[in-house]
Amino acid sequence: MSQDNLIKLECGACQQINYFSRKNKKTSKERLTLAKYCRHCRKHTSHKETK
């Protein structure tokens, strides 16, 4: 993956970084929020994009 488009997704509950994804930063300026499974919490939580 290109480092320019790489983003980290952090769990909203336990603050652990669980996922990496890609995003076109030129077309979407706001931060991405997805409902993903957190293996530390063992449930589905909201994951937000971090710097």
C-alpha positions as CSV (number, residue, x, y, z in Angstrom):
1,M,0.0,0.0,0.0
2,S,1.1,3.5,-0.7
3,Q,2.1,5.4,2.4
4,D,0.3,8.5,1.1
5,N,-3.1,6.9,1.2
6,L,-2.6,4.7,4.3
7,I,-4.8,5.4,7.3
8,K,-5.1,3.8,10.8
9,L,-8.4,2.9,12.3
10,E,-8.6,3.1,16.1
11,C,-11.2,1.5,18.4
12,G,-13.5,4.1,20.0
13,A,-13.8,2.1,23.2
14,C,-10.3,0.8,24.0
15,Q,-8.2,3.1,21.8
16,Q,-6.3,0.2,20.2
17,I,-5.2,0.5,16.5
18,N,-6.7,-2.6,14.9
19,Y,-7.0,-1.9,11.2
20,F,-5.2,-0.2,8.3
21,S,-7.0,1.0,5.2
22,R,-6.6,3.3,2.2
23,K,-8.3,6.6,1.5
24,N,-8.1,9.2,-1.3
25,K,-7.2,12.2,0.9
26,K,-7.8,14.7,-2.0
27,T,-11.5,13.8,-2.5
28,S,-12.5,13.1,1.1
29,K,-11.3,15.5,3.7
30,E,-13.3,14.4,6.8
31,R,-12.2,11.6,9.0
32,L,-13.5,8.1,8.3
33,T,-15.7,6.2,10.9
34,L,-16.6,2.6,10.4
35,A,-18.2,-0.1,12.6
36,K,-15.6,-2.9,12.8
37,Y,-14.9,-5.8,15.1
38,C,-12.4,-5.2,17.9
39,R,-10.5,-8.3,19.0
40,H,-9.5,-6.6,22.3
41,C,-13.1,-5.6,23.3
42,R,-14.5,-8.8,21.5
43,K,-17.4,-6.9,20.0
44,H,-18.3,-4.5,17.2
45,T,-17.4,-0.9,18.0
46,S,-16.9,2.3,16.0
47,H,-13.4,2.8,14.6
48,K,-12.2,6.2,13.8
49,E,-9.4,7.4,11.5
50,T,-6.3,8.6,13.4
51,K,-3.3,10.6,12.2
